[in-house]
């Protein structure tokens, strides 16, 4: 059955691997451009509330995924955009080469 727990676990592992690759690329580019005061960071959002994720035909899949999220909910788009705004601001002027996760704790679990 599509969306069962095993399939979701496999998808999560694939996402984790891709995010690790992105982090390695982020670190390499951050090192290369740091001397020019150019900051490079990556943002790793989890499931975010969008019209697609709220569709009736995937409610069971989404609910099964939510049960795996430590915070037990889907993120709001504003939560991810606020993180991006912080990284683009001077408040993060000494942050480069980092991976910033906004996923309700799913990767940590």
C-alpha positions as CSV (number, residue, x, y, z in Angstrom):
1,X,0.0,0.0,0.0
2,X,1.5,3.4,-1.0
3,X,2.3,5.5,2.0
4,X,2.7,2.7,4.5
5,X,5.2,3.0,7.4
6,X,7.9,1.0,5.6
7,X,7.7,3.2,2.5
8,X,7.8,6.4,4.6
9,X,10.9,5.1,6.4
10,X,12.6,4.4,3.1
11,X,11.7,7.9,1.9
12,X,13.0,9.5,5.1
13,X,16.3,7.6,4.7
14,X,16.7,8.8,1.1
15,X,15.9,12.4,2.1
16,X,18.5,12.2,4.9
17,X,21.2,11.0,2.5
18,X,20.4,13.7,0.0
19,X,20.5,16.3,2.8
20,X,23.9,15.0,3.8
21,X,25.1,15.5,0.2
22,X,23.7,19.0,0.2
23,X,25.5,19.8,3.5
24,X,28.8,18.6,2.1
25,X,28.3,20.8,-1.0
26,X,27.3,23.7,1.2
27,X,30.4,23.4,3.3
28,X,32.7,23.3,0.3
29,X,31.1,26.4,-1.3
30,X,31.1,28.2,2.1
31,X,34.9,27.5,2.4
32,X,35.5,28.8,-1.1
33,X,33.6,32.0,-0.7
34,X,34.1,32.9,3.0
35,X,37.1,35.1,2.2
36,X,34.8,37.3,0.1
37,X,32.3,37.6,3.1
38,X,29.8,35.5,1.1
39,X,27.8,33.3,3.4
40,X,26.5,29.9,2.2
41,X,24.1,27.9,4.2
42,X,21.5,25.3,3.4
43,X,17.9,25.1,4.6
44,X,16.3,21.7,5.1
45,X,12.5,21.9,5.5
46,X,10.4,19.0,6.4
47,X,6.8,18.6,5.4
48,X,5.2,22.1,5.0
49,X,1.5,22.9,4.7
50,X,0.7,23.5,1.1
51,X,-2.4,22.8,-1.0
52,X,-0.8,19.6,-2.3
53,X,-0.1,18.2,1.2
54,X,-3.7,19.1,2.2
55,X,-5.3,17.1,-0.6
56,X,-8.0,14.7,0.4
57,X,-6.5,11.8,-1.6
58,X,-3.3,11.7,0.5
59,X,-4.7,12.5,4.0
60,X,-3.8,9.0,5.3
61,X,-0.3,9.2,4.0
62,X,0.2,12.7,5.6
63,X,-1.3,11.5,8.9
64,X,1.1,8.5,8.9
65,X,4.0,10.9,8.3
66,X,2.8,13.3,11.0
67,X,2.9,10.5,13.5
68,X,6.6,10.1,12.9
69,X,7.3,13.8,13.5
70,X,8.3,14.4,17.1
71,X,6.4,17.7,17.1
72,X,3.3,15.8,15.7
73,X,2.4,18.4,13.1
74,X,3.2,19.8,9.7
75,X,5.1,23.0,9.5
76,X,3.8,26.3,8.3
77,X,5.4,28.0,5.3
78,X,6.1,31.1,7.5
79,X,8.2,29.0,9.8
80,X,10.6,28.1,7.0
81,X,10.5,31.6,5.4
82,X,11.4,33.1,8.8
83,X,14.4,30.9,9.0
84,X,15.5,32.0,5.5
85,X,14.9,35.6,6.4
86,X,17.1,35.2,9.5
87,X,19.9,33.6,7.4
88,X,19.7,36.4,4.9
89,X,19.9,39.1,7.6
90,X,22.8,40.6,9.4
91,X,21.7,38.7,12.5
92,X,23.4,35.6,11.1
93,X,26.5,37.4,9.7
94,X,28.9,34.9,11.2
95,X,27.0,31.8,10.0
96,X,28.3,30.0,7.0
97,X,28.6,26.4,5.9
98,X,25.7,25.3,8.1
99,X,22.6,23.2,7.7
100,X,19.5,24.7,9.2
101,X,16.7,22.2,9.7
102,X,13.0,23.1,10.0
103,X,11.3,19.8,10.2
104,X,9.7,19.4,13.6
105,X,12.5,17.1,14.7
106,X,12.1,14.3,12.2
107,X,15.8,14.2,11.2
108,X,16.8,14.2,14.9
109,X,14.7,11.2,15.6
